Amino acid sequence: MQVRASEQAIETVIAHCDVAARDLLLPHGDVVIALSILLRIKRTLDGAEIDRLISDVQVRKAMAAEHRRRADWRKRELSARNFEANVITTMARCCLT
């Protein structure tokens, strides 16, 4: 028995696979880009090299997120200090007059 698919059915399957592949890879675009760059340079990578690269990218992302979180916290602390100073100044003016 021979099964034949129409050109339209084949194109539909390929389009579906393309969307599925993009959906799987999109959240990991940074790793995919880093891997593609490293592959262009070295031409071959073994499993350990790929694992190290993925780990390095993840560590760098985590560090960047932590730096952003700390910078945001410093801004909030400064804002709180300014608010406190303004309240104290306002209270002092209120009570002195």
Long-range contacts (C-beta under 8 A, 24 or more apart in sequence): 30-57, 30-61, 31-57, 31-58
